[in-house]
Each structure stands twice: as structure tokens, then as C-alpha cells.
Amino acid sequence: MRQMSAIILAAGKGTRMKSDLPKVLHGLGHKPMIEYVLSAVREAGIDDLCIVVGHGADEVRTTLGGEYLYAVQEPQLGTGHAVQQALPVFSKPCDSTMVLCGDTPLLTAATLNKLKTYFETSDAACTVMSAVLPQGGSYGRIIRDSRNEVEAIVEEKDATIEQLAIREINSGVYCFKIKALREAISRIKPNNAQGEYYLTDVIQEIRKRGGKVNAYVCQDSEEILGVNDRYQLAVIAKALRQRKTRDLMLSGVTIVDPDTVYIDDDVEIGTDCLIEPNVYIEGACKIGSGCHIGPSVKMVDTVMGKNCEIGPFCYLRPGVVLADKVKAGHFVEIKKSQIGKGSKVPHLSYIGDTIIGEGVNIGCGTITCNYDGKNKHNTIIEDEVFIGSNTNLVAPVKVGYRSTVAAGSTVTDDVPENTLAIARNRQCNIVGWTFQRDPRFAKKDEE
């Protein structure tokens, strides 16, 4: 088996995005689009990756981190020039490489594995991944010879009318033998309408020296779609969501209306969960089995146990950890907090920077006042505590085991265990007091 590396092309500005942000960093869910490509390559068993950067190079490196190799393409003189910059960067020995674009986030590891296997079991110096489209569009056309091998790839802007009628197109994904690639790429010239070094010209250079070039036809042409503008970004985002909801439903999750649910790629959801409409589940959320996520719920980076009841109109912010059988109900917001088994925050409450034990009931309108204008502080509510409605817990504060806080209290001091805390002024009724009426309403009052 050949030892394979990968080159991901990510140097372009993406002028049609009309953005200062490098194109490959535009988000799909909570991840930049290039992360989907990188994940697919790694899942296909390729760990030696080089990312070719150019426009916004520092921003791309900062976002993706130091686990990858980087090659700088400056100026950007085409895909062939980009690969030329990447080849010297690899230090590990490899006899083949896969070349991909960083703006094709629908590619799957399964498809890349099929391409890789097809290449490794053939005697080809290069395997091109192609696709058949009803209309060829702006993609390069695959030109085959009498032996059904790839004779050339002609870019759409350089193609004749006859070549434009060809429906088999170049996906922009290739596998090369390193030796053949090095020899061929050193000989390509910018003899085209764009004045660039096309990677596709390597095909003819390989064939001139007797090398075989074949094509693996991708069965799902949607996977090769790239992003050039914000409309295409939205189209691909929808395709990713549909793929995710389909996979979840086939694994035992009920999604009432998949078209109105937004679930990120990295989200994990257990069997027998019910997801109602208008739900957003983002980031690295993990949801246990048997949970009910009501309508209009938003969750970000939340971990949830089994049989939880969430929503409707609930917002779970990053850092929330819910144990089994927790309820977070109507118009509840929870941030960076842990809630123990069987505890309930039923409605109209804000819980932030808080640890709540098991069997706790949080009354309607309760607020943990965690921010003093400068620093965040923690609230601790131990097991089996009952917090009455309309309570303010001014952090840092601790409410002890099996204690009760009376409704309408503002708690500023710790409450010992097995204690009733009442923190409100005694009611005072002033008999015979009337407010000064506005003359405009005096006649109405007399009537």
C-alpha cells in the first residue's frame, strides 16, 4: 500500500465572497468550511497534510492551528503553482499524494477512500476524480482516449464548443504518484487564457512520458460542489444540514420537521430523542437518549444526559452540563452551569456560573446574579433545595442541602442546610393613602 500525503489548496482570496475573510474560513455551522475537508481527509486515513495558504495566510494558520504543515503561495499563480509550493514542505517519506481544494466541504471520507483505493489498486501515475453533471457548467472537461483513459482536462474557459458538450467534469481532486508529479509539474507553462500554471496541464505532461492517467467517477456529484459566493455557501450549508438530519433520523432520532432544524456536523444525539421544529443545536453538543427538545430551543456546546426535557424557547449556552432527567423549560437561559439529576428549572429563569445538585426545584423568575460589573462569581445550590419564585441569588453564594428560599427573596449570604431563608422587607400597608391623580383622568374616575 502506498504511503499517501495530502495537499489542500487554500490560498485564494475568493473575490466573489466580497469579504476580507479568507474564503476557506467562512463558516458552515460552527466550523470554517475547510475544516470539513480536513476532517474527511483524516478520516480517510491520511494524516500528513499540507495546506497551501496565500491570501490571509496568518489568519488561516491561526484559525487551524499548528497541527498541519503550511506552504505559502505568494503570488497566487494557479493551482499548479500552488502544488509546486507544497511539494518541498513534506518531510515524511511518501510515494503518493492527494490534492484537494479547501472550499469543497461536502466531500466525504467514504468517497475519498474509494478514490484512494481505486488509485492504489491501479497502475496509474494519476487518478482524477470526476463527476457527471447534466450540464458541465464552469468545470473543466474530462477528455478520454480510445482506451477510456484520461487524455487531458480542458478548462471551461479554454474549451471548444465540442468539448463544452462533454458532461464528465473534473472535481479538482487528484491522486498522484509523487515521482511522476514532480517530473511533470516542473514542465508546465502558463499557456492559457488566465496566464496561470494549471494543475490540469500535469495530465498531458504525465502522458507524454508514458504515464497512465485514469478517472474515478464520484457517484454523488453533489459532493464535488465548491463555494465561490455567499449564495453557494448557503446552498452547501443546507446540504450539510440535510445530510446530518438524515443520518440522525436513520440512527433512531425523531425530527418532526427537518427543514426547520439546524444541527451542526459534530453534534451527537442518542436514540429515541424527539426534536421539534425551529431548533438550533450548535457546536460540540452531546445529547443522551430519550430527550425531548421542544420548539424554538437553541443549544451551544452543551452536554446532556438521558431523558431530559428542554424548552420550548430555551437557550442553553456554552459550558452547560445537564445530568439525567433535568428539565429546562419555557424561556429559561442557562450558561456555564452544571445541573444535577432530576432537577428542574421550569420557566422564566436565568442560571449562570452555577452548580445545582440533584432533586432541586428552581421557581419561576429566579436569577443567579453572577456578574458584579467586573467579575463573574459562582452560585452553589445543593441537593433537594427549593428556590421560591422571583428569587435573586447574588453570587458568590451557597444554598445548603434541603434548604428553602422563600419567594421574592434576594439572597446575599450563604444559607445553611435544612434552613428557610427569607430575604425581603416586611410588608407595610398604609391605610387611607391615595396617589395624586392626573387631572385628565379625574372626570373618568368620578364617573
Order of alpha helices (4+ residues) and beta strands (2+ residues): beta-beta-beta-alpha-beta-alpha-beta-alpha-beta-alpha-beta-beta-beta-alpha-beta-alpha-alpha-beta-alpha-beta-beta-beta-beta-beta-beta-beta-beta-beta-beta-beta-beta-beta-beta-beta-beta-beta-beta-beta-beta-beta-beta-beta-beta-beta-beta-beta-alpha
